[in-house]
Amino acid sequence: MTSSNVVVNLPKEMDRKVAILVQVASQYNSRIHLVCGNKKVNAKSIMGMMTLPLDNDDEITIEAEGSDEEAAVKAITVFLKNDECDPVA
């Protein structure tokens, strides 16, 4: 299992951030979860992700397990840190 702690830094105008995050996670075969406090949700589930608040400056943990876990954690980290404009492209 690969995991990483990330401080969320998304543009405020990004109203579709949860849907895009689910798209990013769904590109990978690994099981991926985001953990915030005592809440752990499947990053590939839009319904689960909608229950997880993703506010700027929140620290979350990304956990992935599977054949492409390192790439999955890296891509989600990049997205949440807003290091690239379009991680889905």
PDB file with one MODEL, atoms N, CA, C and O in Angstrom:
MODEL        1
ATOM      1  N   MET A   1       0.847  -1.183   0.000  1.00  0.00           N
ATOM      2  CA  MET A   1       0.000   0.000   0.000  1.00  0.00           C
ATOM      3  C   MET A   1       0.887   1.240   0.000  1.00  0.00           C
ATOM      4  O   MET A   1       1.896   1.305   0.702  1.00  0.00           O
ATOM      5  N   THR A   2       0.491   2.210  -0.796  1.00  0.00           N
ATOM      6  CA  THR A   2       1.166   3.497  -0.861  1.00  0.00           C
ATOM      7  C   THR A   2       0.228   4.550  -0.296  1.00  0.00           C
ATOM      8  O   THR A   2      -0.972   4.527  -0.571  1.00  0.00           O
ATOM      9  N   SER A   3       0.766   5.470   0.489  1.00  0.00           N
ATOM     10  CA  SER A   3      -0.070   6.550   1.018  1.00  0.00           C
ATOM     11  C   SER A   3       0.726   7.846   1.045  1.00  0.00           C
ATOM     12  O   SER A   3       1.957   7.851   1.029  1.00  0.00           O
ATOM     13  N   SER A   4      -0.015   8.938   1.087  1.00  0.00           N
ATOM     14  CA  SER A   4       0.609  10.258   1.108  1.00  0.00           C
ATOM     15  C   SER A   4      -0.329  11.245   1.778  1.00  0.00           C
ATOM     16  O   SER A   4      -1.541  11.203   1.569  1.00  0.00           O
ATOM     17  N   ASN A   5       0.236  12.129   2.582  1.00  0.00           N
ATOM     18  CA  ASN A   5      -0.547  13.213   3.167  1.00  0.00           C
ATOM     19  C   ASN A   5      -0.436  14.430   2.263  1.00  0.00           C
ATOM     20  O   ASN A   5       0.647  14.759   1.779  1.00  0.00           O
ATOM     21  N   VAL A   6      -1.561  15.095   2.040  1.00  0.00           N
ATOM     22  CA  VAL A   6      -1.614  16.221   1.116  1.00  0.00           C
ATOM     23  C   VAL A   6      -2.440  17.340   1.731  1.00  0.00           C
ATOM     24  O   VAL A   6      -3.472  17.094   2.356  1.00  0.00           O
ATOM     25  N   VAL A   7      -1.980  18.565   1.548  1.00  0.00           N
ATOM     26  CA  VAL A   7      -2.781  19.732   1.917  1.00  0.00           C
ATOM     27  C   VAL A   7      -3.486  20.203   0.648  1.00  0.00           C
ATOM     28  O   VAL A   7      -2.839  20.506  -0.355  1.00  0.00           O
ATOM     29  N   VAL A   8      -4.812  20.261   0.700  1.00  0.00           N
ATOM     30  CA  VAL A   8      -5.623  20.610  -0.468  1.00  0.00           C
ATOM     31  C   VAL A   8      -5.394  22.067  -0.850  1.00  0.00           C
ATOM     32  O   VAL A   8      -5.413  22.957   0.000  1.00  0.00           O
ATOM     33  N   ASN A   9      -5.175  22.296  -2.152  1.00  0.00           N
ATOM     34  CA  ASN A   9      -4.989  23.646  -2.673  1.00  0.00           C
ATOM     35  C   ASN A   9      -5.634  23.719  -4.059  1.00  0.00           C
ATOM     36  O   ASN A   9      -4.943  23.667  -5.076  1.00  0.00           O
ATOM     37  N   LEU A  10      -6.953  23.837  -4.089  1.00  0.00           N
ATOM     38  CA  LEU A  10      -7.695  23.899  -5.348  1.00  0.00           C
ATOM     39  C   LEU A  10      -8.248  25.302  -5.571  1.00  0.00           C
ATOM     40  O   LEU A  10      -8.581  25.998  -4.612  1.00  0.00           O
ATOM     41  N   PRO A  11      -8.348  25.722  -6.831  1.00  0.00           N
ATOM     42  CA  PRO A  11      -8.933  27.042  -7.100  1.00  0.00           C
ATOM     43  C   PRO A  11     -10.381  27.098  -6.624  1.00  0.00           C
ATOM     44  O   PRO A  11     -11.123  26.125  -6.761  1.00  0.00           O
ATOM     45  N   LYS A  12     -10.773  28.222  -6.074  1.00  0.00           N
ATOM     46  CA  LYS A  12     -12.132  28.362  -5.557  1.00  0.00           C
ATOM     47  C   LYS A  12     -13.175  28.226  -6.643  1.00  0.00           C
ATOM     48  O   LYS A  12     -14.277  27.747  -6.376  1.00  0.00           O
ATOM     49  N   GLU A  13     -12.857  28.639  -7.875  1.00  0.00           N
ATOM     50  CA  GLU A  13     -13.835  28.563  -8.956  1.00  0.00           C
ATOM     51  C   GLU A  13     -14.012  27.147  -9.495  1.00  0.00           C
ATOM     52  O   GLU A  13     -14.808  26.937 -10.411  1.00  0.00           O
ATOM     53  N   MET A  14     -13.301  26.191  -8.957  1.00  0.00           N
ATOM     54  CA  MET A  14     -13.386  24.823  -9.445  1.00  0.00           C
ATOM     55  C   MET A  14     -14.578  24.115  -8.803  1.00  0.00           C
ATOM     56  O   MET A  14     -14.420  23.377  -7.831  1.00  0.00           O
ATOM     57  N   ASP A  15     -15.772  24.345  -9.352  1.00  0.00           N
ATOM     58  CA  ASP A  15     -16.990  23.812  -8.756  1.00  0.00           C
ATOM     59  C   ASP A  15     -17.190  22.332  -9.030  1.00  0.00           C
ATOM     60  O   ASP A  15     -18.022  21.699  -8.380  1.00  0.00           O
ATOM     61  N   ARG A  16     -16.456  21.767  -9.968  1.00  0.00           N
ATOM     62  CA  ARG A  16     -16.591  20.352 -10.298  1.00  0.00           C
ATOM     63  C   ARG A  16     -15.441  19.533  -9.727  1.00  0.00           C
ATOM     64  O   ARG A  16     -15.155  18.448 -10.233  1.00  0.00           O
ATOM     65  N   LYS A  17     -14.790  20.016  -8.708  1.00  0.00           N
ATOM     66  CA  LYS A  17     -13.579  19.361  -8.213  1.00  0.00           C
ATOM     67  C   LYS A  17     -13.794  17.910  -7.795  1.00  0.00           C
ATOM     68  O   LYS A  17     -12.921  17.074  -8.026  1.00  0.00           O
ATOM     69  N   VAL A  18     -14.931  17.594  -7.188  1.00  0.00           N
ATOM     70  CA  VAL A  18     -15.172  16.218  -6.764  1.00  0.00           C
ATOM     71  C   VAL A  18     -15.335  15.304  -7.976  1.00  0.00           C
ATOM     72  O   VAL A  18     -14.766  14.212  -8.008  1.00  0.00           O
ATOM     73  N   ALA A  19     -16.102  15.738  -8.968  1.00  0.00           N
ATOM     74  CA  ALA A  19     -16.312  14.926 -10.169  1.00  0.00           C
ATOM     75  C   ALA A  19     -14.997  14.688 -10.905  1.00  0.00           C
ATOM     76  O   ALA A  19     -14.746  13.584 -11.388  1.00  0.00           O
ATOM     77  N   ILE A  20     -14.167  15.710 -10.991  1.00  0.00           N
ATOM     78  CA  ILE A  20     -12.878  15.565 -11.681  1.00  0.00           C
ATOM     79  C   ILE A  20     -11.952  14.652 -10.880  1.00  0.00           C
ATOM     80  O   ILE A  20     -11.222  13.848 -11.461  1.00  0.00           O
ATOM     81  N   LEU A  21     -11.975  14.769  -9.568  1.00  0.00           N
ATOM     82  CA  LEU A  21     -11.149  13.894  -8.735  1.00  0.00           C
ATOM     83  C   LEU A  21     -11.548  12.427  -8.927  1.00  0.00           C
ATOM     84  O   LEU A  21     -10.683  11.554  -8.995  1.00  0.00           O
ATOM     85  N   VAL A  22     -12.846  12.158  -9.014  1.00  0.00           N
ATOM     86  CA  VAL A  22     -13.319  10.795  -9.259  1.00  0.00           C
ATOM     87  C   VAL A  22     -12.822  10.311 -10.625  1.00  0.00           C
ATOM     88  O   VAL A  22     -12.436   9.150 -10.762  1.00  0.00           O
ATOM     89  N   GLN A  23     -12.828  11.183 -11.630  1.00  0.00           N
ATOM     90  CA  GLN A  23     -12.312  10.827 -12.953  1.00  0.00           C
ATOM     91  C   GLN A  23     -10.827  10.471 -12.887  1.00  0.00           C
ATOM     92  O   GLN A  23     -10.391   9.487 -13.485  1.00  0.00           O
ATOM     93  N   VAL A  24     -10.064  11.267 -12.165  1.00  0.00           N
ATOM     94  CA  VAL A  24      -8.627  11.001 -12.023  1.00  0.00           C
ATOM     95  C   VAL A  24      -8.425   9.643 -11.348  1.00  0.00           C
ATOM     96  O   VAL A  24      -7.636   8.830 -11.829  1.00  0.00           O
ATOM     97  N   ALA A  25      -9.119   9.390 -10.253  1.00  0.00           N
ATOM     98  CA  ALA A  25      -8.971   8.127  -9.522  1.00  0.00           C
ATOM     99  C   ALA A  25      -9.399   6.931 -10.368  1.00  0.00           C
ATOM    100  O   ALA A  25      -8.794   5.862 -10.289  1.00  0.00           O
ATOM    101  N   SER A  26     -10.426   7.108 -11.166  1.00  0.00           N
ATOM    102  CA  SER A  26     -10.977   6.006 -11.963  1.00  0.00           C
ATOM    103  C   SER A  26     -10.055   5.556 -13.096  1.00  0.00           C
ATOM    104  O   SER A  26     -10.287   4.510 -13.702  1.00  0.00           O
ATOM    105  N   GLN A  27      -9.030   6.325 -13.380  1.00  0.00           N
ATOM    106  CA  GLN A  27      -8.072   5.947 -14.421  1.00  0.00           C
ATOM    107  C   GLN A  27      -7.130   4.830 -13.965  1.00  0.00           C
ATOM    108  O   GLN A  27      -6.377   4.285 -14.772  1.00  0.00           O
ATOM    109  N   TYR A  28      -7.171   4.491 -12.685  1.00  0.00           N
ATOM    110  CA  TYR A  28      -6.231   3.530 -12.116  1.00  0.00           C
ATOM    111  C   TYR A  28      -6.943   2.263 -11.653  1.00  0.00           C
ATOM    112  O   TYR A  28      -8.104   2.300 -11.247  1.00  0.00           O
ATOM    113  N   ASN A  29      -6.227   1.143 -11.722  1.00  0.00           N
ATOM    114  CA  ASN A  29      -6.784  -0.146 -11.305  1.00  0.00           C
ATOM    115  C   ASN A  29      -6.779  -0.321  -9.790  1.00  0.00           C
ATOM    116  O   ASN A  29      -7.576  -1.091  -9.254  1.00  0.00           O
ATOM    117  N   SER A  30      -5.905   0.376  -9.107  1.00  0.00           N
ATOM    118  CA  SER A  30      -5.765   0.231  -7.662  1.00  0.00           C
ATOM    119  C   SER A  30      -7.014   0.671  -6.917  1.00  0.00           C
ATOM    120  O   SER A  30      -7.806   1.476  -7.406  1.00  0.00           O
ATOM    121  N   ARG A  31      -7.166   0.118  -5.719  1.00  0.00           N
ATOM    122  CA  ARG A  31      -8.199   0.602  -4.800  1.00  0.00           C
ATOM    123  C   ARG A  31      -7.649   1.890  -4.190  1.00  0.00           C
ATOM    124  O   ARG A  31      -6.524   1.914  -3.691  1.00  0.00           O
ATOM    125  N   ILE A  32      -8.438   2.951  -4.231  1.00  0.00           N
ATOM    126  CA  ILE A  32      -7.970   4.258  -3.769  1.00  0.00           C
ATOM    127  C   ILE A  32      -8.977   4.826  -2.777  1.00  0.00           C
ATOM    128  O   ILE A  32     -10.179   4.862  -3.039  1.00  0.00           O
ATOM    129  N   HIS A  33      -8.468   5.264  -1.645  1.00  0.00           N
ATOM    130  CA  HIS A  33      -9.316   5.892  -0.627  1.00  0.00           C
ATOM    131  C   HIS A  33      -8.707   7.217  -0.199  1.00  0.00           C
ATOM    132  O   HIS A  33      -7.488   7.384  -0.191  1.00  0.00           O
ATOM    133  N   LEU A  34      -9.569   8.146   0.155  1.00  0.00           N
ATOM    134  CA  LEU A  34      -9.140   9.403   0.763  1.00  0.00           C
ATOM    135  C   LEU A  34      -9.613   9.389   2.206  1.00  0.00           C
ATOM    136  O   LEU A  34     -10.742   8.997   2.499  1.00  0.00           O
ATOM    137  N   VAL A  35      -8.736   9.822   3.102  1.00  0.00           N
ATOM    138  CA  VAL A  35      -9.044   9.835   4.523  1.00  0.00           C
ATOM    139  C   VAL A  35      -8.940  11.267   5.027  1.00  0.00           C
ATOM    140  O   VAL A  35      -7.924  11.936   4.835  1.00  0.00           O
ATOM    141  N   CYS A  36      -9.998  11.721   5.669  1.00  0.00           N
ATOM    142  CA  CYS A  36     -10.029  13.059   6.271  1.00  0.00           C
ATOM    143  C   CYS A  36     -10.593  12.888   7.670  1.00  0.00           C
ATOM    144  O   CYS A  36     -11.767  12.559   7.841  1.00  0.00           O
ATOM    145  N   GLY A  37      -9.756  13.112   8.664  1.00  0.00           N
ATOM    146  CA  GLY A  37     -10.192  12.871  10.045  1.00  0.00           C
ATOM    147  C   GLY A  37     -10.475  11.392  10.236  1.00  0.00           C
ATOM    148  O   GLY A  37      -9.617  10.552   9.964  1.00  0.00           O
ATOM    149  N   ASN A  38     -11.673  11.068  10.701  1.00  0.00           N
ATOM    150  CA  ASN A  38     -12.028   9.663  10.900  1.00  0.00           C
ATOM    151  C   ASN A  38     -12.902   9.132   9.758  1.00  0.00           C
ATOM    152  O   ASN A  38     -13.473   8.047   9.873  1.00  0.00           O
ATOM    153  N   LYS A  39     -13.010   9.884   8.660  1.00  0.00           N
ATOM    154  CA  LYS A  39     -13.830   9.482   7.519  1.00  0.00           C
ATOM    155  C   LYS A  39     -12.931   8.981   6.390  1.00  0.00           C
ATOM    156  O   LYS A  39     -11.976   9.651   5.998  1.00  0.00           O
ATOM    157  N   LYS A  40     -13.255   7.788   5.872  1.00  0.00           N
ATOM    158  CA  LYS A  40     -12.490   7.181   4.781  1.00  0.00           C
ATOM    159  C   LYS A  40     -13.470   6.837   3.668  1.00  0.00           C
ATOM    160  O   LYS A  40     -14.445   6.121   3.892  1.00  0.00           O
ATOM    161  N   VAL A  41     -13.204   7.358   2.447  1.00  0.00           N
ATOM    162  CA  VAL A  41     -14.131   7.118   1.340  1.00  0.00           C
ATOM    163  C   VAL A  41     -13.381   6.604   0.111  1.00  0.00           C
ATOM    164  O   VAL A  41     -12.193   6.869  -0.076  1.00  0.00           O
ATOM    165  N   ASN A  42     -14.102   5.872  -0.706  1.00  0.00           N
ATOM    166  CA  ASN A  42     -13.601   5.359  -1.969  1.00  0.00           C
ATOM    167  C   ASN A  42     -13.478   6.536  -2.936  1.00  0.00           C
ATOM    168  O   ASN A  42     -14.473   7.201  -3.222  1.00  0.00           O
ATOM    169  N   ALA A  43     -12.288   6.799  -3.435  1.00  0.00           N
ATOM    170  CA  ALA A  43     -12.058   7.948  -4.313  1.00  0.00           C
ATOM    171  C   ALA A  43     -12.707   7.773  -5.683  1.00  0.00           C
ATOM    172  O   ALA A  43     -12.805   8.736  -6.444  1.00  0.00           O
ATOM    173  N   LYS A  44     -13.152   6.556  -6.010  1.00  0.00           N
ATOM    174  CA  LYS A  44     -13.798   6.309  -7.298  1.00  0.00           C
ATOM    175  C   LYS A  44     -15.320   6.408  -7.219  1.00  0.00           C
ATOM    176  O   LYS A  44     -16.009   6.241  -8.226  1.00  0.00           O
ATOM    177  N   SER A  45     -15.837   6.675  -6.040  1.00  0.00           N
ATOM    178  CA  SER A  45     -17.280   6.759  -5.820  1.00  0.00           C
ATOM    179  C   SER A  45     -17.718   8.212  -5.708  1.00  0.00           C
ATOM    180  O   SER A  45     -17.351   8.903  -4.758  1.00  0.00           O
ATOM    181  N   ILE A  46     -18.501   8.674  -6.676  1.00  0.00           N
ATOM    182  CA  ILE A  46     -18.964  10.064  -6.632  1.00  0.00           C
ATOM    183  C   ILE A  46     -19.822  10.311  -5.389  1.00  0.00           C
ATOM    184  O   ILE A  46     -19.723  11.367  -4.765  1.00  0.00           O
ATOM    185  N   MET A  47     -20.655   9.347  -5.034  1.00  0.00           N
ATOM    186  CA  MET A  47     -21.506   9.522  -3.845  1.00  0.00           C
ATOM    187  C   MET A  47     -20.660   9.585  -2.567  1.00  0.00           C
ATOM    188  O   MET A  47     -20.903  10.415  -1.691  1.00  0.00           O
ATOM    189  N   GLY A  48     -19.679   8.709  -2.476  1.00  0.00           N
ATOM    190  CA  GLY A  48     -18.807   8.740  -1.306  1.00  0.00           C
ATOM    191  C   GLY A  48     -18.013  10.024  -1.226  1.00  0.00           C
ATOM    192  O   GLY A  48     -17.882  10.623  -0.159  1.00  0.00           O
ATOM    193  N   MET A  49     -17.484  10.441  -2.364  1.00  0.00           N
ATOM    194  CA  MET A  49     -16.664  11.649  -2.400  1.00  0.00           C
ATOM    195  C   MET A  49     -17.468  12.900  -2.056  1.00  0.00           C
ATOM    196  O   MET A  49     -16.924  13.850  -1.494  1.00  0.00           O
ATOM    197  N   MET A  50     -18.745  12.907  -2.386  1.00  0.00           N
ATOM    198  CA  MET A  50     -19.574  14.072  -2.070  1.00  0.00           C
ATOM    199  C   MET A  50     -19.749  14.242  -0.565  1.00  0.00           C
ATOM    200  O   MET A  50     -20.088  15.332  -0.105  1.00  0.00           O
ATOM    201  N   THR A  51     -19.523  13.179   0.209  1.00  0.00           N
ATOM    202  CA  THR A  51     -19.646  13.263   1.664  1.00  0.00           C
ATOM    203  C   THR A  51     -18.353  13.738   2.326  1.00  0.00           C
ATOM    204  O   THR A  51     -18.325  14.004   3.527  1.00  0.00           O
ATOM    205  N   LEU A  52     -17.285  13.841   1.534  1.00  0.00           N
ATOM    206  CA  LEU A  52     -15.983  14.242   2.067  1.00  0.00           C
ATOM    207  C   LEU A  52     -15.726  15.697   1.722  1.00  0.00           C
ATOM    208  O   LEU A  52     -15.577  16.034   0.548  1.00  0.00           O
ATOM    209  N   PRO A  53     -15.673  16.558   2.717  1.00  0.00           N
ATOM    210  CA  PRO A  53     -15.400  17.961   2.402  1.00  0.00           C
ATOM    211  C   PRO A  53     -13.961  18.138   1.924  1.00  0.00           C
ATOM    212  O   PRO A  53     -13.021  17.678   2.571  1.00  0.00           O
ATOM    213  N   LEU A  54     -13.799  18.805   0.793  1.00  0.00           N
ATOM    214  CA  LEU A  54     -12.462  19.099   0.268  1.00  0.00           C
ATOM    215  C   LEU A  54     -12.270  20.600   0.244  1.00  0.00           C
ATOM    216  O   LEU A  54     -12.459  21.241  -0.790  1.00  0.00           O
ATOM    217  N   ASP A  55     -11.901  21.147   1.358  1.00  0.00           N
ATOM    218  CA  ASP A  55     -11.683  22.579   1.452  1.00  0.00           C
ATOM    219  C   ASP A  55     -10.186  22.863   1.426  1.00  0.00           C
ATOM    220  O   ASP A  55      -9.379  22.060   1.896  1.00  0.00           O
ATOM    221  N   ASN A  56      -9.834  23.999   0.878  1.00  0.00           N
ATOM    222  CA  ASN A  56      -8.425  24.391   0.849  1.00  0.00           C
ATOM    223  C   ASN A  56      -7.853  24.415   2.256  1.00  0.00           C
ATOM    224  O   ASN A  56      -8.539  24.763   3.218  1.00  0.00           O
ATOM    225  N   ASP A  57      -6.601  24.044   2.357  1.00  0.00           N
ATOM    226  CA  ASP A  57      -5.824  23.977   3.590  1.00  0.00           C
ATOM    227  C   ASP A  57      -6.171  22.781   4.471  1.00  0.00           C
ATOM    228  O   ASP A  57      -5.584  22.618   5.541  1.00  0.00           O
ATOM    229  N   ASP A  58      -7.127  21.928   4.035  1.00  0.00           N
ATOM    230  CA  ASP A  58      -7.396  20.690   4.764  1.00  0.00           C
ATOM    231  C   ASP A  58      -6.292  19.691   4.435  1.00  0.00           C
ATOM    232  O   ASP A  58      -5.848  19.609   3.289  1.00  0.00           O
ATOM    233  N   GLU A  59      -5.850  18.936   5.430  1.00  0.00           N
ATOM    234  CA  GLU A  59      -4.885  17.876   5.175  1.00  0.00           C
ATOM    235  C   GLU A  59      -5.632  16.556   5.087  1.00  0.00           C
ATOM    236  O   GLU A  59      -6.397  16.205   5.985  1.00  0.00           O
ATOM    237  N   ILE A  60      -5.408  15.831   4.008  1.00  0.00           N
ATOM    238  CA  ILE A  60      -6.031  14.530   3.818  1.00  0.00           C
ATOM    239  C   ILE A  60      -4.946  13.506   3.525  1.00  0.00           C
ATOM    240  O   ILE A  60      -3.816  13.853   3.181  1.00  0.00           O
ATOM    241  N   THR A  61      -5.309  12.242   3.668  1.00  0.00           N
ATOM    242  CA  THR A  61      -4.402  11.156   3.335  1.00  0.00           C
ATOM    243  C   THR A  61      -4.966  10.409   2.137  1.00  0.00           C
ATOM    244  O   THR A  61      -6.147  10.063   2.106  1.00  0.00           O
ATOM    245  N   ILE A  62      -4.117  10.166   1.159  1.00  0.00           N
ATOM    246  CA  ILE A  62      -4.477   9.361  -0.006  1.00  0.00           C
ATOM    247  C   ILE A  62      -3.885   7.982   0.227  1.00  0.00           C
ATOM    248  O   ILE A  62      -2.692   7.860   0.504  1.00  0.00           O
ATOM    249  N   GLU A  63      -4.712   6.934   0.119  1.00  0.00           N
ATOM    250  CA  GLU A  63      -4.235   5.566   0.257  1.00  0.00           C
ATOM    251  C   GLU A  63      -4.585   4.798  -1.006  1.00  0.00           C
ATOM    252  O   GLU A  63      -5.718   4.877  -1.482  1.00  0.00           O
ATOM    253  N   ALA A  64      -3.635   4.060  -1.556  1.00  0.00           N
ATOM    254  CA  ALA A  64      -3.889   3.251  -2.745  1.00  0.00           C
ATOM    255  C   ALA A  64      -3.224   1.896  -2.581  1.00  0.00           C
ATOM    256  O   ALA A  64      -2.143   1.779  -2.004  1.00  0.00           O
ATOM    257  N   GLU A  65      -3.893   0.876  -3.102  1.00  0.00           N
ATOM    258  CA  GLU A  65      -3.333  -0.469  -3.050  1.00  0.00           C
ATOM    259  C   GLU A  65      -3.662  -1.176  -4.359  1.00  0.00           C
ATOM    260  O   GLU A  65      -4.827  -1.326  -4.727  1.00  0.00           O
ATOM    261  N   GLY A  66      -2.612  -1.606  -5.053  1.00  0.00           N
ATOM    262  CA  GLY A  66      -2.798  -2.313  -6.304  1.00  0.00           C
ATOM    263  C   GLY A  66      -1.608  -2.143  -7.221  1.00  0.00           C
ATOM    264  O   GLY A  66      -0.571  -1.610  -6.827  1.00  0.00           O
ATOM    265  N   SER A  67      -1.769  -2.602  -8.444  1.00  0.00           N
ATOM    266  CA  SER A  67      -0.658  -2.648  -9.397  1.00  0.00           C
ATOM    267  C   SER A  67      -0.109  -1.280  -9.780  1.00  0.00           C
ATOM    268  O   SER A  67       1.069  -1.160 -10.118  1.00  0.00           O
ATOM    269  N   ASP A  68      -0.951  -0.244  -9.730  1.00  0.00           N
ATOM    270  CA  ASP A  68      -0.507   1.104 -10.122  1.00  0.00           C
ATOM    271  C   ASP A  68      -0.682   2.109  -8.989  1.00  0.00           C
ATOM    272  O   ASP A  68      -0.961   3.286  -9.222  1.00  0.00           O
ATOM    273  N   GLU A  69      -0.515   1.630  -7.768  1.00  0.00           N
ATOM    274  CA  GLU A  69      -0.783   2.464  -6.590  1.00  0.00           C
ATOM    275  C   GLU A  69       0.086   3.715  -6.521  1.00  0.00           C
ATOM    276  O   GLU A  69      -0.407   4.780  -6.150  1.00  0.00           O
ATOM    277  N   GLU A  70       1.354   3.612  -6.866  1.00  0.00           N
ATOM    278  CA  GLU A  70       2.226   4.787  -6.786  1.00  0.00           C
ATOM    279  C   GLU A  70       1.810   5.858  -7.789  1.00  0.00           C
ATOM    280  O   GLU A  70       1.790   7.044  -7.458  1.00  0.00           O
ATOM    281  N   ALA A  71       1.481   5.451  -8.996  1.00  0.00           N
ATOM    282  CA  ALA A  71       1.025   6.409 -10.012  1.00  0.00           C
ATOM    283  C   ALA A  71      -0.302   7.039  -9.608  1.00  0.00           C
ATOM    284  O   ALA A  71      -0.522   8.227  -9.843  1.00  0.00           O
ATOM    285  N   ALA A  72      -1.178   6.257  -9.006  1.00  0.00           N
ATOM    286  CA  ALA A  72      -2.484   6.774  -8.574  1.00  0.00           C
ATOM    287  C   ALA A  72      -2.316   7.840  -7.490  1.00  0.00           C
ATOM    288  O   ALA A  72      -2.916   8.913  -7.564  1.00  0.00           O
ATOM    289  N   VAL A  73      -1.505   7.537  -6.497  1.00  0.00           N
ATOM    290  CA  VAL A  73      -1.271   8.499  -5.412  1.00  0.00           C
ATOM    291  C   VAL A  73      -0.634   9.772  -5.967  1.00  0.00           C
ATOM    292  O   VAL A  73      -0.999  10.879  -5.572  1.00  0.00           O
ATOM    293  N   LYS A  74       0.307   9.610  -6.870  1.00  0.00           N
ATOM    294  CA  LYS A  74       0.971  10.786  -7.462  1.00  0.00           C
ATOM    295  C   LYS A  74      -0.027  11.653  -8.232  1.00  0.00           C
ATOM    296  O   LYS A  74      -0.030  12.874  -8.073  1.00  0.00           O
ATOM    297  N   ALA A  75      -0.866  11.044  -9.057  1.00  0.00           N
ATOM    298  CA  ALA A  75      -1.822  11.811  -9.860  1.00  0.00           C
ATOM    299  C   ALA A  75      -2.824  12.552  -8.984  1.00  0.00           C
ATOM    300  O   ALA A  75      -3.147  13.707  -9.259  1.00  0.00           O
ATOM    301  N   ILE A  76      -3.316  11.908  -7.942  1.00  0.00           N
ATOM    302  CA  ILE A  76      -4.281  12.564  -7.061  1.00  0.00           C
ATOM    303  C   ILE A  76      -3.600  13.658  -6.253  1.00  0.00           C
ATOM    304  O   ILE A  76      -4.199  14.704  -6.000  1.00  0.00           O
ATOM    305  N   THR A  77      -2.366  13.433  -5.850  1.00  0.00           N
ATOM    306  CA  THR A  77      -1.608  14.472  -5.145  1.00  0.00           C
ATOM    307  C   THR A  77      -1.447  15.701  -6.025  1.00  0.00           C
ATOM    308  O   THR A  77      -1.662  16.828  -5.578  1.00  0.00           O
ATOM    309  N   VAL A  78      -1.070  15.479  -7.275  1.00  0.00           N
ATOM    310  CA  VAL A  78      -0.901  16.587  -8.226  1.00  0.00           C
ATOM    311  C   VAL A  78      -2.210  17.354  -8.365  1.00  0.00           C
ATOM    312  O   VAL A  78      -2.216  18.585  -8.351  1.00  0.00           O
ATOM    313  N   PHE A  79      -3.316  16.631  -8.498  1.00  0.00           N
ATOM    314  CA  PHE A  79      -4.619  17.279  -8.648  1.00  0.00           C
ATOM    315  C   PHE A  79      -4.966  18.115  -7.408  1.00  0.00           C
ATOM    316  O   PHE A  79      -5.343  19.280  -7.530  1.00  0.00           O
ATOM    317  N   LEU A  80      -4.840  17.529  -6.234  1.00  0.00           N
ATOM    318  CA  LEU A  80      -5.237  18.222  -5.004  1.00  0.00           C
ATOM    319  C   LEU A  80      -4.330  19.391  -4.655  1.00  0.00           C
ATOM    320  O   LEU A  80      -4.765  20.339  -4.001  1.00  0.00           O
ATOM    321  N   LYS A  81      -3.086  19.335  -5.081  1.00  0.00           N
ATOM    322  CA  LYS A  81      -2.169  20.442  -4.837  1.00  0.00           C
ATOM    323  C   LYS A  81      -2.248  21.498  -5.929  1.00  0.00           C
ATOM    324  O   LYS A  81      -1.623  22.555  -5.842  1.00  0.00           O
ATOM    325  N   ASN A  82      -3.042  21.187  -6.974  1.00  0.00           N
ATOM    326  CA  ASN A  82      -3.202  22.110  -8.096  1.00  0.00           C
ATOM    327  C   ASN A  82      -1.865  22.396  -8.754  1.00  0.00           C
ATOM    328  O   ASN A  82      -1.571  23.531  -9.129  1.00  0.00           O
ATOM    329  N   ASP A  83      -1.045  21.335  -8.891  1.00  0.00           N
ATOM    330  CA  ASP A  83       0.268  21.474  -9.511  1.00  0.00           C
ATOM    331  C   ASP A  83       0.199  21.466 -11.045  1.00  0.00           C
ATOM    332  O   ASP A  83       1.140  21.899 -11.709  1.00  0.00           O
ATOM    333  N   GLU A  84      -0.894  20.983 -11.597  1.00  0.00           N
ATOM    334  CA  GLU A  84      -1.080  20.971 -13.049  1.00  0.00           C
ATOM    335  C   GLU A  84      -2.472  21.491 -13.352  1.00  0.00           C
ATOM    336  O   GLU A  84      -3.385  21.358 -12.536  1.00  0.00           O
ATOM    337  N   CYS A  85      -2.629  22.074 -14.508  1.00  0.00           N
ATOM    338  CA  CYS A  85      -3.916  22.639 -14.888  1.00  0.00           C
ATOM    339  C   CYS A  85      -4.967  21.567 -15.145  1.00  0.00           C
ATOM    340  O   CYS A  85      -6.103  21.705 -14.690  1.00  0.00           O
ATOM    341  N   ASP A  86      -4.611  20.483 -15.875  1.00  0.00           N
ATOM    342  CA  ASP A  86      -5.591  19.490 -16.275  1.00  0.00           C
ATOM    343  C   ASP A  86      -5.020  18.090 -16.174  1.00  0.00           C
ATOM    344  O   ASP A  86      -4.477  17.577 -17.153  1.00  0.00           O
ATOM    345  N   PRO A  87      -5.133  17.439 -14.979  1.00  0.00           N
ATOM    346  CA  PRO A  87      -4.552  16.117 -14.814  1.00  0.00           C
ATOM    347  C   PRO A  87      -5.309  15.034 -15.569  1.00  0.00           C
ATOM    348  O   PRO A  87      -4.808  13.915 -15.684  1.00  0.00           O
ATOM    349  N   VAL A  88      -6.483  15.322 -16.079  1.00  0.00           N
ATOM    350  CA  VAL A  88      -7.292  14.330 -16.775  1.00  0.00           C
ATOM    351  C   VAL A  88      -6.890  14.217 -18.229  1.00  0.00           C
ATOM    352  O   VAL A  88      -7.127  13.182 -18.852  1.00  0.00           O
ATOM    353  N   ALA A  89      -6.283  15.263 -18.789  1.00  0.00           N
ATOM    354  CA  ALA A  89      -5.937  15.286 -20.223  1.00  0.00           C
ATOM    355  C   ALA A  89      -4.957  14.214 -20.601  1.00  0.00           C
ATOM    356  O   ALA A  89      -4.574  14.110 -21.766  1.00  0.00           O
TER     357      ALA A  89
ENDMDL
END
